[in-house]
Amino acid sequence: MAEPVVDPGMRAYYDRRAREYDDWWEGTGLFAGRERPGWAAEVARLQDVLEALTPAVTLDVACGTGFLTRRLRGDVTALDQSAEMVAIARRRLLRAHVVQGDAVPLPFADGSFARVLTSHFYGHLLARERGAFLAEARRVGDELVVVDSALRPAEPAEEWQERLLLDGSRHRVFKRWFTPEGLAAELGGGTTLHAGSWFVVVAARGG
């Protein structure tokens, strides 16, 4: 059986961050003063891209608060390792099945889903963890859609970051940024659904 991915420190960080996670999307809280030109418009565009996906039996891995999950059409299951994230997602996603569980191994039978989607999770995986996640995603689903952060000019492609929360606590988090072509290559080929200044979305068929 595959070993779980994402270290305990990062897991604890996202559980602790749950109540302020949407501030990142909405530009509130600690993000209120950040200069992010075009951010709000691109978040809206990203939501439109996901809503335009053909309705399908879908698994959203690392769904967080369900901010993007609510845009998915079809029979949706949302999964996150964080109890705090799951509690928020359950209140928000009244028509989805929301469960707490690991991304590796996924607690579902082979071929349970037509589509597996993950947003801003793949880019937190270390090199040794990525293959295990991709194998699990392809085991349970026919299509994989990955939403992640766009690589911006003069910025690093990956780094360990120190993250600050409203309670003053500091946390160490691994983060990557992608070009659409680079992400598609890592997925073994795929179709770019969105290539923006802040986000990329790539859809790949199962292997």
C-alpha positions in Angstrom: 0.0 0.0 0.0 1.2 3.5 -0.9 2.6 5.6 2.0 0.7 8.8 2.9 2.1 12.0 1.4 2.5 15.5 2.8 4.4 15.9 6.1 2.7 16.3 9.5 3.8 20.0 9.7 2.1 20.9 6.5 -1.0 18.9 7.4 -1.3 20.7 10.7 -0.8 24.1 9.0 -3.8 23.5 6.6 -6.0 22.3 9.4 -5.1 25.4 11.5 -5.6 27.6 8.4 -9.1 26.4 7.5 -11.1 29.2 9.0 -9.0 31.8 7.1 -8.3 29.8 3.9 -10.9 31.6 1.8 -9.1 34.9 2.6 -6.6 33.9 -0.1 -9.3 33.5 -2.7 -11.2 36.6 -1.7 -8.4 39.0 -0.9 -9.4 39.5 2.7 -7.6 39.1 6.0 -3.8 38.8 5.6 -4.3 39.1 1.8 -6.2 42.4 1.9 -3.1 44.5 1.3 -1.4 42.3 -1.3 -0.8 43.6 -4.8 -2.3 41.0 -7.1 -3.2 42.7 -10.4 -6.1 40.9 -12.1 -6.5 38.4 -9.3 -10.3 38.8 -8.7 -11.1 38.6 -12.4 -9.0 35.5 -12.9 -10.5 33.8 -9.9 -13.9 34.4 -11.5 -12.6 33.0 -14.8 -11.2 29.9 -13.0 -14.6 29.3 -11.5 -16.2 29.5 -14.9 -13.7 27.0 -16.4 -14.6 24.5 -13.7 -18.3 25.1 -14.1 -18.0 24.5 -17.8 -16.6 21.0 -17.3 -19.0 18.3 -18.5 -21.1 17.0 -15.5 -19.5 13.8 -14.3 -19.0 11.5 -11.3 -16.1 13.6 -9.8 -13.7 13.3 -6.9 -12.2 16.6 -5.6 -9.0 15.7 -3.8 -7.8 18.1 -1.1 -11.0 20.1 -1.5 -10.2 22.5 1.3 -13.2 24.6 2.2 -15.0 23.7 -1.0 -14.5 27.1 -2.5 -13.9 25.7 -6.0 -15.7 22.4 -5.4 -19.1 24.1 -5.5 -18.6 25.0 -9.1 -18.4 21.3 -10.2 -21.4 19.8 -11.8 -22.5 16.2 -11.5 -22.2 13.7 -8.7 -19.4 15.1 -6.6 -17.4 13.7 -3.7 -15.1 16.0 -1.9 -12.1 14.8 0.2 -9.7 16.5 2.5 -7.3 15.3 5.2 -8.2 18.2 7.5 -11.1 17.9 9.9 -11.5 21.6 10.0 -11.6 22.0 6.2 -14.1 19.1 6.0 -16.4 20.8 8.5 -16.5 24.0 6.5 -16.9 22.1 3.2 -19.8 20.1 4.6 -21.6 23.3 5.5 -21.0 24.8 2.0 -21.4 21.7 -0.2 -25.0 20.7 0.5 -25.3 18.5 -2.6 -21.8 16.8 -2.4 -20.6 13.9 -0.4 -17.8 15.3 1.8 -15.4 12.9 3.5 -12.2 13.2 5.5 -9.4 11.0 4.2 -5.9 10.9 2.6 -5.0 11.6 -1.0 -2.5 8.7 -0.8 -3.9 6.1 -0.6 -7.3 7.2 -1.7 -10.1 5.4 0.2 -12.0 4.4 -3.0 -12.2 1.4 -5.2 -10.6 1.2 -8.7 -12.6 3.2 -11.3 -15.0 4.8 -8.8 -14.9 8.2 -10.7 -15.1 9.5 -14.2 -13.0 12.5 -13.2 -10.5 13.3 -10.4 -9.9 17.0 -9.8 -7.3 18.6 -7.4 -6.7 22.3 -6.8 -3.5 23.6 -5.3 -2.5 20.2 -3.9 -0.2 18.8 -6.5 2.1 21.8 -6.2 2.7 21.0 -2.6 4.0 17.5 -3.2 7.7 16.7 -3.0 9.4 14.9 -5.9 9.2 11.5 -4.2 5.4 12.0 -3.5 4.1 13.0 -6.9 4.2 9.6 -8.6 2.3 8.0 -5.8 -0.5 10.6 -6.0 -0.8 10.4 -9.8 -1.0 6.6 -9.6 -3.8 6.8 -7.0 -5.7 9.4 -9.0 -5.5 7.3 -12.2 -6.5 4.2 -10.2 -9.8 5.7 -9.1 -10.6 7.9 -12.1 -10.5 8.1 -15.9 -9.6 11.8 -16.2 -7.4 14.0 -14.0 -7.8 17.8 -13.8 -5.1 19.7 -12.0 -5.6 23.3 -10.9 -2.5 25.0 -9.6 -0.4 28.2 -9.4 1.0 29.8 -12.6 4.8 30.4 -12.9 5.3 34.1 -13.0 8.3 35.9 -14.7 11.4 36.2 -12.5 9.8 34.1 -9.8 11.2 30.7 -8.6 9.6 27.5 -9.8 9.6 26.0 -6.3 10.6 27.0 -2.7 10.1 26.3 0.9 8.0 29.2 2.3 7.4 30.5 5.8 3.6 31.0 6.1 2.0 33.3 8.8 -1.5 32.8 10.2 -3.7 35.3 11.9 -2.9 33.8 15.3 0.7 34.7 14.7 1.9 31.2 14.2 4.5 30.5 11.5 4.7 27.4 9.4 7.0 25.9 6.7 5.3 24.9 3.5 6.7 23.6 0.2 5.3 25.3 -2.9 5.7 25.0 -6.7 4.5 27.1 -9.7 3.8 25.8 -13.2 3.6 26.6 -16.9 0.8 24.8 -18.6 3.3 22.9 -20.7 5.4 21.9 -17.8 2.4 20.7 -15.8 1.0 18.7 -18.8 4.4 17.1 -19.2 4.4 15.9 -15.6 0.9 14.5 -16.1 2.1 12.5 -19.1 0.4 14.8 -21.6 -2.8 16.8 -21.3 -5.0 19.6 -22.5 -4.7 23.1 -21.2 -8.1 24.4 -20.0 -6.7 27.7 -18.5 -3.4 29.5 -18.8 -3.5 32.7 -16.8 -1.3 35.0 -14.8 -2.2 33.4 -11.6 -3.6 29.9 -12.3 -3.1 27.0 -14.8 -5.6 24.2 -15.4 -4.6 21.0 -17.2 -6.8 18.0 -18.0 -5.1 14.6 -18.6 -6.5 11.2 -19.4 -5.8 8.2 -17.2 -2.8 6.1 -17.9 
